[in-house]
Amino acid sequence: MNPSDPSPPLSRDPDIARCPRCGRPFDCGARSTQAGGPPCWCVSMPALPAEALKRGLGCLCPECLAEALAEAQAARTDNPTARSS
């Protein structure tokens, strides 16, 4: 643990993750889904466009995923001819 890092340590709960965008801990259902559990909460949300994904970033918390979806939608509205590659 880094003494200069004010964020709390991660729980030992395997479904708890830390959002790479904001740093908050959140329940990540992707981990339980991989183990045969119920689907993650994120499957009920629209998919984030490929051009908005960042390789190796990991799962976002519900708030950051909603913000990323809104940003991607705004980018598409601002540039309707932009296409994913």
C-alpha positions in Angstrom: 0.0 0.0 0.0 1.3 3.4 -0.9 1.1 5.8 2.1 0.6 8.8 -0.3 -2.3 7.1 -2.0 -5.5 8.2 -0.1 -7.7 5.6 -1.9 -8.9 2.6 0.2 -7.4 -0.8 -0.7 -9.4 -3.1 -2.8 -11.7 -5.5 -1.1 -10.8 -9.2 -1.2 -14.2 -9.7 -2.9 -13.3 -10.9 -6.4 -16.3 -8.9 -7.9 -14.9 -5.6 -6.6 -12.8 -3.7 -9.1 -11.4 -0.2 -9.3 -12.5 2.0 -12.1 -9.4 3.0 -14.2 -11.0 6.3 -15.1 -12.1 7.7 -11.7 -10.5 5.2 -9.2 -13.7 4.3 -7.4 -14.3 0.7 -6.4 -17.3 -0.9 -7.9 -18.9 -4.4 -8.3 -17.7 -5.9 -11.6 -20.0 -8.7 -12.7 -17.7 -9.6 -15.6 -15.6 -11.6 -13.2 -18.6 -13.6 -11.8 -19.9 -14.1 -15.3 -16.6 -15.7 -16.4 -17.1 -18.1 -13.5 -20.6 -19.0 -14.6 -22.4 -16.4 -12.5 -25.1 -14.0 -13.6 -24.4 -11.4 -16.4 -22.7 -8.2 -15.4 -24.8 -5.0 -14.9 -23.1 -3.5 -17.9 -24.9 -5.8 -20.4 -28.0 -3.8 -19.8 -26.2 -0.7 -21.2 -25.5 0.1 -24.8 -22.1 -1.1 -26.1 -19.3 1.5 -26.1 -18.3 2.2 -29.7 -15.0 0.6 -30.7 -13.4 4.0 -31.3 -14.1 5.0 -27.7 -12.4 1.9 -26.2 -8.8 2.1 -24.9 -6.8 -1.1 -25.1 -6.0 -2.5 -21.7 -8.1 0.0 -19.8 -10.4 -2.5 -18.2 -14.0 -2.2 -17.0 -15.5 1.2 -16.1 -17.8 1.9 -13.1 -21.5 2.6 -13.9 -21.0 6.3 -13.7 -17.9 6.5 -15.9 -19.4 4.1 -18.4 -22.5 6.3 -18.7 -20.2 9.3 -19.1 -18.1 7.5 -21.8 -21.3 6.5 -23.7 -22.6 10.2 -23.6 -19.2 11.4 -24.8 -19.2 8.9 -27.6 -22.7 9.9 -28.6 -21.8 13.6 -28.5 -18.7 12.9 -30.7 -20.9 11.0 -33.2 -23.4 13.9 -33.2 -20.6 16.4 -33.8 -19.1 14.4 -36.6 -21.8 12.2 -38.2 -19.5 11.0 -40.9 -17.0 9.4 -38.4 -16.9 5.7 -38.7 -15.2 3.0 -36.6 -12.3 1.3 -38.3 
